[in-house]
Amino acid sequence: MAMVISQQMIQDYQTLGAVVIKGLWADWVDVLRAGIERNMAAPGPSAAENLKPGEPGRFFDDYCNWQRIPEFQQVIEQSGAASVAAQLMGSDYVQLFHDHVLVKEPGTSRPTPWHQDGPYYFVGGQQNVSFWSPLDPVREASLRCVAGSHLWPREVLPTRWLAETSFYPDENKYMPVPDPDAEGMQVLEWKMEPGDAVAFNFRTLHGARGNTTDQRRRAFSLRLVGDDARYIQRPGRTSPPFEGHEMQPGQRLREDWFPVLRR
């Protein structure tokens, strides 16, 4: 894949915290769809159903499956996404953090709540990128990102999506979850085709509308880190937890668990 990333795209990523990459995985849509079907037929230990009893539709997610889903591994290793990530991050070094699948079936009215990914993770640093790619056309159920939120001085309080309770014991270390629409924040949102991707920083506040259409909304996400990524200690169990990793604060992520894709 010879993906052209312009200087304007790099600048937008650095200043806004999110940019759309048209056709990032356009040649891999069928492969990723097959991987998602394999994932949903045999969910991993972290799989979740994100609806309360009685709510319509289905909102499935699962992560950290690249080692057992060959389609995901193929895309990660062969698609060239690491090269795009290196350009956006301004990093010579690109390391895999994890993959994530999110599926909203038709008639799923529940939105994905506003959140930053970073506070759930045990990795610090500004050189990182998430790619969120729909495998179905999206108009109303696209990802929504708050411009510049990756530069906020405090992280947003991480919460459990269904219980709506704090993820960690000390809420005072975090800013409350804002309501970007009510507070007049600049929200970036794109109409997207299968294989397009939103690239966004781990600390970019984002969410998604419910899928009230008659089409599925399957999405594949890939999280990558760069030169300045280091393990940090959180005040509780992180998501993903990666239990038993034995890393110490300030260390790079161990390469046998988090493979280097570009050096």
N, C-alpha and C positions, 0 to 999 in steps of 0.2 A: 504494500500500500504506500503510495506516494502522496501523503496528505500535506497540503500546503497550509501552514499556519502563518498568518500575517503578523507584522509588528503591532498592528492595531488590535488584533485578537489577544496578543500577549499583554498589551497595555490594559485592555479592558479586564482581562482576568486578574491582573495585579491590583487594579484600582476598584473595580466593581465586585470582585470576588466570584464572578460567574460569567460564562460566555457560551454560546451555542456553537457546536462543531457539526456542521452539516455533513452527513454521510460518513461519520467516523467508522461505523460498523455496517455500512450499506451492503458490503459484500459478505457479511457474516450473519445476516438476519435469520436465515433458515437454520444455520448451525445453532444460534442462540435460542431460537424457538424450540428446537429439539432438546437442547439442554434444560430449558425450563420445564418442558413436559416430563423429562426424566426426573428432575428435581421434585416436581409436585407428585409424581407417582411414588417416589421413595424419599420423603422428606428427611432432612438431617436432624440431629438432636436439638438444634437451635430454632427449628421451624416454629412459626406462630400463626394463629388465626386472630386477626385484630378487630373483631366485631363483638359487641355485647349481645347477649341473648335477645332474639327478636329483631335485631337490625337486619335490613335486607342486604342481599348480595354476599360476596366473599372477599376478604382482604387477607391474602396469604403473603407471608414473607419468610425468607430463610437466608442464611449466610454461611460463609466459610465451607463451601462445597467443591472448590475447584479441583481438589485432589481426587475426588470420587466421581465428578461429572466430566467426562473427557471433552465434551464440547466446550465447556468453560475453560479448561486448560488449553485447548487449542487456540481459542480466541486470545487469551492472555499472552501466550507465547508467540503467536504468529501474526497477529493483526496489525502490529505496529503502533498500538495505543501507547506503549511506553515512550516511543519517540515523541509523540504529540505531548505527552505529560511532561517530558524533559524540557521542551520548549516553553510550555506554559509556566512551569515552576521556576525556570531559570536554573536548572539543576543538571549536573553531569551524571548523577546517580539516581536510578529509579528502582524502587523496591516494592514488591507486592505487599499490601496489607491484607485485604480480603475482598471477596466478591459478595454480592448481595442481590437477591431476587425479590421483586415486589409485584404482586399480581392483584389487580382489582377487577373482579368479574363485573359484567353488566349489571346495572341497578344497585351498585354499592354507593350509598350516599355519604358514608363516613369519609371525611377528609383525612389526609395525613397531617397531623398537628404540626404547628410551627416548632422548629427545633434546630439546633446546631449539632452536627455529628461529633465534633471534636470533644466536647465534655464527656461523652460516653466512652471515649477511647483512652488508651494508656500511652498515646504517642503525642509529643509536643513538637513544635516547629511550624514555620509558615510555609515551607516548601512541601506541599501536598496537593493532591487533586482527587476528586471523585468524578467519575463519568457516570451519568444517569442516562440510559438509552431506552426509549420505548421501542417495542417490537410490533406495535400497532400504531396507526395514525392517531395522533392526539390533538384535540382542539380545546376541550374544556378540562381535561384531566391531566394537564401537563404539570411539570415541576414549576414551582414559584420560588424565586430567590430574592432576598432583600439586598439591594445594592449597598456595598460598603460595610455590611455587617461583620465581615471577617476581620475588620480593623477596630471593632469596638474594644474598649479597654477591659471589659469584664465579659466572661463567658455567660451564656444564657443557661438558666437552671435546667438540667436534664430531668425529664419526668418519664414515668411509665405510661405508655400510650393509652392503655385501657383503664388502669386504676387512677390515672391522672395524679399520682403522688410523686414526691421527690425521689430521684434515683439514688441520691447520696444523703447521708444524715445531716450535713451542715448546709442548709439552704442559704445562709448569709454570705457565702463565698461567691454566689452567683447573682446575676441580675434576673428579675422576674421575666417570664416569657411574655414578650410584647404582643400586641395585636396590630400588625403592620397596616392592615386596611383601615382600621379605626384611627390609627395614629398618623396617617398620611405619609408613610414611608414609601420610598421608591421600590416597587415590586417588579422584578423582571420575569417575564413569562413569554413562552414561545409556542407557536403552532409547529408541530414536529411530525416528520415522516419516520417510518421504521428505519432504524440504523443511525438517525441523527443522535447527538448526545449533548447534554448540558454538562460542561465542565465547571465544577465549583469547589471552593476551598472548604476544608473540614469545618471551619468556623463561620461559614456563610449560613445565615438563618434561612431556612427553606421549609416548604411544605407542599401539599398538593390538594387539589379539589377532589371531591368524590367523583366516582365514575357513574354518572346517571344516564349514560348512553346505552345503546344496545350492542356495543362492541366491547371485547375484552381490552384491558390495558395491562399488557405484560411489559415489565421493565427489568433490564439487567444493569446493575451498577458494579463498578470496579473502583477500588480505593487504592491509591498508590502514594508513596512518600519519597522525598528527595534528600538532598545533602544534609539538611539541618535536623532531620527527624531523629528524636531520641526518646527512649523510654522514660515516662514520668509516672510517679506514684499517685494514684487516685484514692479518695477516702472511702473506697468500697469496691465491690465487684464491678468490673467494667463490662461493656458490651461492644464487641465480643469479649468473652472473659479470657480465653487462651490460658487456661489454668495450668500451672506447673512449668511456666516458661523460664523461671529462675533468672530473669534479667534484673539489673540494678539501675536505679535512676541515673540518667546521663549516658547510658549505653545505647549504641545503635541496636535496632531490632535484629535478633539473631537470624542469620541468613539461612540456616537449615529449616526454620519455620516460615520465614518470610523471604522468598527467593529474590535475588537481585536480577532484574530484567534488563538493566542497562548500566554500564559502568564506564 
